[in-house]
Amino acid sequence: MTITVLRRSGANAQPEWKQYNDRSESEQDTVATALTRLNESLDDPIRWECSCLQKKCAACAMVINGVPKLACDAFLRDYKDLRLEPLRKFPVVADLIVNRGVMRENLQALRLWFEGEAQTGDRNNEIAYEASRCLQCGCCLEVCPNYKPDGVFTGMAGGVPMARLLAELPEQQREEASRLYRERVFEGCGKSLSCRNVCPAGLDVDELLVNSNAVAVWKRFFRRKP
């Protein structure tokens, strides 16, 4: 297998494609396995991030053959050759490492915390649990045609956590969260649902959007009708 990697020594360095050869040793080998194996023999190791290698932390998110994926969840048996590059919606730190700090800043701007008791119920718990599975990997932002790092729209990296907040906040406390959702998620989302196809966690993005829109947008709209 030929593995072509877009390498960059630092944020201001020129990117350069470099080729390497690798031989898979097991049906369970992943892109993460291949990168680890390659780095054992390279004088200038490929810089990439990993932690759990079990599809839990999302540190190893990158673009694999044009598609954003987790390196630990991309199996070599599914590819003939590999073309690896960093996520393109974030500043590059080095090689396949990017700075995803903008997602943290967006979560802070959305005020994603409770100031009182959460409300419970079968429906609320179902939505909250689904939203809590978001890995904050950034793959959804990579394919979103509406997301820009310097824009107001947070993409589903902000929309999914907001779905949990809107589901669990008591109705009398939803006004501010609903306003932020409308301004930073609803008004920017073109409903292309590109994010649904690349989510490593397989989140039901449609259901989360429908629920959040109902709570933050349409209930308010109909409430104001004469």
N, C-alpha and C positions, 0 to 999 in steps of 0.2 A: 504494500500500500504506500502510495505517495501522500505525504502530508505537507501541504503548503500553508505557511503561517505568515500573516501580515505582522511584521515585527517593527518595533519602534523603541529605541533605547530610552526615550523620555518624552514628555508632553510636547516639547518643541522640536523634536527630531523628525527627520523625514521618514515616512513609513517605507518599508521595503519587504517585498515578498521573498521568502526563503523556503526551499524545499528540503524535506527529510524523508527517509525511508523507514518503514516500520513493518514488522510482521506480527500479526495477531497470534496469540498463543492459546486463546480460549474463546468459546462462544460468548462468554460473559465479559470479555474485554470491552471497555468503553473508551471514549475520547480521553477521559481523565486518565485511564490506565495507560494509553498511548503516550500522553504528554509526560507522565511520570517516568515511563520507561525511556523515552527520548532524553529527558533531562539527566538521566544517570550517565549518559555518554557524551553530553555536550559541554564544551568548555564555557560556552555562553548560554546558560540554560534559558529556556523560554519562560518568561514570567507570566504566571496566571494564578488565579486564586482558587483555593479549595478549603473545605473544612470538614464537613460530615461525610461527603461522598455518598450520601444516601438520599438525595433528593429532598433534603430538609432545610438547608441553609441558603441555597441559591447563590452561593459565592462564585460558583464556577460557570455562571451564565456567560455565553459568548455566541457569536454568529457562526454556525456550522453549515457549510455549503449553502449559504444565503439565508438560512433560517435560524432565528434565535432559539437556543436550547441550553439545557444544562449539560455540561460535559460528562457528568456522572450518569446521565440518563440517555446518552447517545451511544448506541452499541455499534462497534466496528463492523459487525456482521451485516449491518444495513447499508453499508457504503462500499463503493469501489475504491475511491480516493477521497481525501479530505481537504477542505479549504477552510482554514480557521482565521477569524478576525474578531476584533473586539466589538462590543455593542457600539453602534454608531450614533446613538442619541445622547451619549455621555462623554465628557472629556477623558481622553486617554492618559493614563498614568505611565504605563510602559507595556509593550507587547499586547497581551490580551486582558490586561487589568485596566478598569475604568473607574472613575470617581462617580458613584451614584448618590452623592450627597444631596442632589436636587430633590430626590424622592423624600428624604428625611425633612427637608425644608418645606416641601408641599404638605406633608403630614402635620407639621407644626402649624402651617398657615390654615389648615382645615380644622384646627382645634379638636383633635381627635381624642378627647378624654371626657369622662363623666364627672359631673359636678354634684351628682345626687344618686339616688337608687335607680338601678336599671329596672325596666319592666320585663316581666317574664310571661311566657305563653308558648304553646307548641309552635306556632307560626314564627314568632320572634326568635325562638331558640334555633329553629331550622335555618333561618336566614343568617343569624349571627354566627352559627357554627360554620356555615359554608364560607362566609366572608373571612372568618378567622384563619382559614387554610391558605390565604394569600402569602406567598413567599417573599414578596417585595424584590423579585429578581430583576424586573425591568424588561422582560421579554415582551410584554404587552405594549410597552412604549416604543419598542424597536419597530413594530409593524404598524403602529397607529398612524394613519395619514394626517391626523389633526394635531398630534402632540408635537410641541416645540419646547425645548428645554427652557427657553426664556419667555414662554407664554404663560397665560393665566390658567389654561386648561391643564389639569393634573393627569389626565388619562385614567385608566382603570387602576393604576397603582394608587391613586387617591380615591377613586370611585368605589373600589371594593371595601376598604376600611370604613368609608362613609356609609356604606350599606349596613354595616354592623351597627354603627352609631345610631342611624335613623331607625333601625329595627328595635333597638333596646331603650332609646330615650323615651321617657314619658311624654305624652302629647304636648303638655304645657311647656316642655323644655326644648321643643324641636325647632323653634322659629329661627334661631341663629344658625343651627346646623343645616336647616333647610335652605337658608339664604346662601350659605357658603357652597352647598351642593349645587344649587342652581347656577351660581356664578362660575364655579371652578370645575364643574363636571358636566352638568346637563347642557349648558349653553355651548360648550365646546365639542361635545360628542356628536359625530356624524352618523352614529349607529351602523358603521360598517362592520362591526364585530370581528375585525381582524384579530383582536386580542383573544377571542374564544378559541381560535385554531392553534395558538402557540402556547397557551398557558400550561406550564409543567404540572400544575396541581389539578388541571382539568376542571377549573371552577365553572359553575353554571352562571356565566356572565349575564346571559339573557334574563334569568330569573332575578338576579341581584339588581339589575338596571330597572326592571319592571317594578319591583317592590320600592326601590328608592324614588323612582319617578312618581309613583302613586302617592307616597308619603310627602315628598318635598315639593312636588310641582302640581299635580292634578287635584289633590285635595284642597290646596290653597286656591287654585283657579276656580273650582266649583263653589268654594265657600264664598268667593267674592261676587258670584253671579247674583243679580237681583232676584 
